[in-house]
């Protein structure tokens, strides 16, 4: 396989199959392909099981230079001690390649585990304080926060390497860059659909968006940028879906991703939708080629 060279820090974001303990061998194989294609980093969710998933170490050991990041580890499911211990192990075995993404998750997820979702911002500050008190800890430049609103963006700026927003628009990226300043990392996740038929593309996008349009953290953030009920209810308007989830040919999608870089993103973790639970390996290749050279 030839190795495209991506001129910008184009990364991949994934969920299900990357985390699945029954698909470790396949995930390792795909991670090696992702590295060869020239992607900068592989982000995937830490899930809701206690502690840090073994999958992060598995994929680091399957590659030699690819960065791996958690997007995100919930502060409600992994203790500061667990995060610090896992980071120390990964840093020992794969120096400089793991980035710890932390987030305060969402009320339904936390309350579904029998916990009270109270004062998430205060809890995040306390979590970072406890993390910093440990030895070894996780250095500030090796962790990022899932930040959307002004307070979390400021916390990301002052206490971490930067921000990893999720389910946002390019307008949010402009605002986040202004809030962070020029130096911190800004790595907004962008979900995409490589499908040219509008009905099929939007159907795939809406299936993904339905989960997030039911979560106040995301809808409140979108409302800050002028999106109202007509856009956010009933699966989202076409206008909102198109703004949140680029779709079309690979060239059209690549152009939309370029808008994120122009808006101030340092790195764009791309989540390819429509894979039906499989690794969309061909679509990974097409995206890499669109950004090569």
Secondary structure, 3 states (H helix, E strand, C coil): CCCCCECCEEEEEECHHHHCHHHHHHHHHHHHHHHHHCCCEEEECCCCCCCCCCHHHHHHHCCCCCEEEECCEECCCCCHHHHHHHHHHHHHHCCCCEEEEEECCCHHHHHCCCCCCCCHHHHHHHHHHHHHHCCCCCCHHHEEECCCCHHHHHHHHHHCCEECCCCCCHHHHHHHHHHHCCCCEECCCEEEECCCCHHHHHHHHHHHHHHHCCCHHHHHHHHHCCCCHHHHCCCCCHHHHHHHCEECCHHHHHHHHHHHHHHCCCEEEEEECCCCCCCCHHHHHHHHHHHEC
